[in-house]
């Protein structure tokens, strides 16, 4: 298979690594899917969703945490290519990094004959063999690293609704300014996108070897549906207890679009970020902020004496981002069709940040005395 063709395949599949979560149901509403579940194509059959237990890094070591994230995403990229390669295209895998230090793999069979159970067994054995014995070559590692870097790199938004992409970029750029330095989640949020593209192949293969233990299988099948409330199993919570990652008090965050700034050019000039309280925690579903606050009109009274208008009615939009599936955040912004000037946009964002309902969301999303927001983001 030509390298450029594989590069394009990786580009499409790896898109899921950096995507935000959204509400989703499957099997006619009977199943709330776990994170890591993907839609099946017409020619695909589901084989299994697998939890891949990896050895944790030193949670007190920022470099070790970031190295583990880069290597685990690199391994996910090589698995993505190796599964179809080692099964002649019969099987496909979509791996994601899930709650440091682990991975999840969504495994499918691409062609179904009368021997479907045999085909599923082939796919499962292929994945197990890759995890336990295979060591990717430099070329495969390089392709995975380039794709991870490509999707981690902040790019100017495009399409019919560029403000949605811009909101996601703003969220990811703001998180390192929200978490306290020295915390695990700050280390994860502040990994430079270039780190994903600079993977030393020999060091990476040594890291893979360090994840393997004789007689201890790396993978274990889990249900792709979240169990009913109160019946969560070990896979619905982080397998390792992370040290607490505190957040800074609510306030203003400044981001720059200037050359060398933290974010590329985009349409938004102001936004508000607030913590999400998601229940159940392992489902691809967003809760209160998006469901109860966004995609609807709000009227805000302008309290600034210099304002030329006493009130404004606008439609607010939301986008969600999850940091390694540990904590979810919502970014709230004004629809550009309503906020036609920079002044209106800034006034609306300030009004959202002091809205009692948003303040309540922030308090309820935190398990500590410090509310998770709101943070008023100003973009220059």
C-alpha positions, 0 to 999 in steps of 0.5 A: 500500500502506497505511503500517501494513501495510508497517510490519507486513511490515517488523516480520516481516522485520526480525526476522532482523536481530537474531536469534541464530544456530542450527544449520541444514542444508538440502537434506536435509543436503547444504548447510551454509548461509551466514549470510544464508540463509533458509527458503523459503515454499511459494510461493517459489523461490530467486533468489540470495544476493548479497554487497553490497560497501560502502565501509568507514568509518574504523575508528579513528573510533567515530562513523563505525563506528556511523554506518555500521552504522546506515545499512547497516541502514537501507538493508537495511530500505529494500531489504526494502520496495523490492524487492516494491514495484518488482516488483509483489510478484513478488520478495522480498528479505531483506537483512542487515548482514554483517561490517562494512562489507557487506550480504548479500541473500537474493532470492526470487521469490514466484510461479512460472510457466513463465517462472521464469528470466525471473522470476528475471532480473526480480528480480535486475535490480530489486535491482541497480537499487535498489542502483545508482540508487534513493534511498528517500523520507523515508517509506520511510526512516522505516519502516525506521528505526522497525523497526530501533529496535523490534527493537534495543530491549531488551524484557522477555521473554515466552512459554513460555520467557522465560529464553531471550529474557532470555539473549539480552538479557543477552548483548548488554548484556554485550558492551560490557563485554567488549570493550576501549574504542576497538576496532571491536567495542566500537563496534559492540556499544555502539550505542544502540538509539535510534540506529537510529530517528533517521536523517536522511533527507538524510544517509542518501541522501548516504551511499547515493550515496557507496557507488556507483561508476560501472562498479563493481557493488555486488552479486555472487552467491555460493553459499548453501552453505559450501564444504568446509573448505580451499576457502573463497573471498573471501566466507567471510572479512571483506573488510577486515582489521579492527584487532584488538578485544581483550577484557578478562580473564575476571571478573565483570560486573554488570548492572542491571534497575533503572529506567534500568538496562542490561536490562529485567525478566527471570527470570535472575539469574546466567549465564556468557558464553564465546567460541565457536569456530565452524568453518566461520566462515561457517555458521549453526551453533554448535559446542562450547559448545552441542553438548558442554556444554549441554542436559544435566545437570551435577553441581557440587560447592559449594566455599563453606563456607557452602553448605547442600548439598555438590553440586547437579545441574542442567540447563544451557541455552545461547543464542548471539549473534554480533556482526556475524558476526565473533565468536560468544559463548555464554551459559550459564544454569541451567534455572529449573526446576532453579535454584529459588532465587537462591542455587542459581542464583548457586552454579551460575553460579560453578561453571560459570565455574570449570569446567575444560571452560569454561576450555578453551572460552575458551582455544580460542576466542581467537586471542590470549593472552587467553582469551575468558572466562568472564565471570560475569554477575550481574544485580541 
